[in-house]
Amino acid sequence: MKINRKTHLEIRLQNLLFSLLFLVAVALLAWLSTQYSAQFDWTASHRHTLSEASLKVLGLLKEPVTITAYARENQQVRDPIRDLVERYRRTKQDVALSFVNPDTQPEKVRQLGIQVDGELVIEYQGRTEKIQEPGETSLTNALQRLATAEERHVVFLEGHGDRSPQGRANHDLQQFADELKRKGINVSMANLAVTPIIPDNTDVLVIAGPRTNLLPGEVKLIQDYVTKGGNLWWLGDPGDLHGLAPLAEQLGVTFLAGTIVDASTQLLGIDDPTFALVADYPPHPITQGFQQMTLFPAAAALGQNDKSDFEKEPLLTTLQRSWTETGPIEGKIAFDADKGERQGPLELGYAINRAISPPEPAKKPDAKVDGGQPPAAQTPSEQRIVVVGDGDFLSNAFLGNGGNLELGLNMIQWLSHGDALINIPAKVAPDRKLQLSPLASGTIAVGFLFVLPILLIGTGAWIWFKRRGS
């Protein structure tokens, strides 16, 4: 094609128009990149993405959250904090982060009790929480505590060899109690023989496997607490009820003789037949969306009667290959109906509830009702009770089995009317440790120090001799 002056001008105009349109397209893409973003986390443990528990907690926070990091001008301290909070900001835009150099405000640092470089102060609705080791687990737990406006108190009975929320023994419940505290739930203990009164602010009273008989007066106090509408969590064990038979009759629950044995646990490599496996759960708020297996060592099966006004729902049911073994659990055992043993499936946990009305406020002497109409009825509330035929599943020794910890937390949340917090599991940090046996460590060391260098040198020498000979 012959290019004349007119054609040359048209080509220049086309190039100019293309360049202009290209710049406009680039500018539009740059603007769109500020309005929309897409991120992908391809790490094995998804360590750059918030867990479902964190996302659910953020959904409970309807107002802005302010996070103040008291960290010196050190990027190695500030950058991880900034990256952590940014993961929360992607879901909740009104999470604000600011940094304060503690060296410039010593008086404020002293008032707040800041002790660690990089400590965070989280504020929400006028309430504050502090965490010294920033991480998703600690930050999500702090936000969950702030999401609960009212304090909740869980009181454990003591004085009869009960499982202690402060004990470090295998059968105690310290690790579970520590998790409750991280969730913002106050944990305390009460000895009814020493102080014959259940605190008025008790949201949940816990009976955790007493080993000696309770006094009749103590049992009467517990029964009165239940009669008045108190929430109760009874973690029982096989064998003697230790004076709590009247309470079981009041609730309409019976503890069957014997210990549950389950042949299904052998599939999991558990040789002890007294471990009961629960894999399926009913549609109850405690188990809504709960899909993990739970293990119950040395559990008692439960039954029910119709002598109470409580509504009872089976919450935990074993598999069909289980039964209640009434004889010694040693050697080879088998189901024997002639001894009164019960064949599975067996119920080892009940969720119990009934509607109650809160006490009416005292009327003033001059109180009048407009129009002669009676005052509006009080909104009924619900009394909640959970009875489980095993307390070992939450003990220090067995808390990490399957979904035991999450199930226990769900029970406490339901009992204390924290329904919105049910099924927010404890966030467990991934295990990033590589543990090798001495043989494996020696093999790797010899391989990298000797075998690999010799192999590379030998390969190079072979190639050199081959090329020299050709």
Helices and strands as residue ranges (DSSP letters): H 5-35, H 52-60, E 65-70, H 75-89, E 95-100, H 106-112, E 119-124, E 127-131, H 136-147, E 152-157, H 174-182, E 185-190, E 204-208, H 216-227, E 232-235, H 245-251, E 253-255, E 259-262, G 263-268, E 275-278, G 285-287, E 294-297, E 302-304, E 311-317, E 322-325, G 337-339, E 347-356, G 370-372, E 381-388, G 392-394, H 404-415, G 419-421, H 438-446, I 447-451, H 452-469
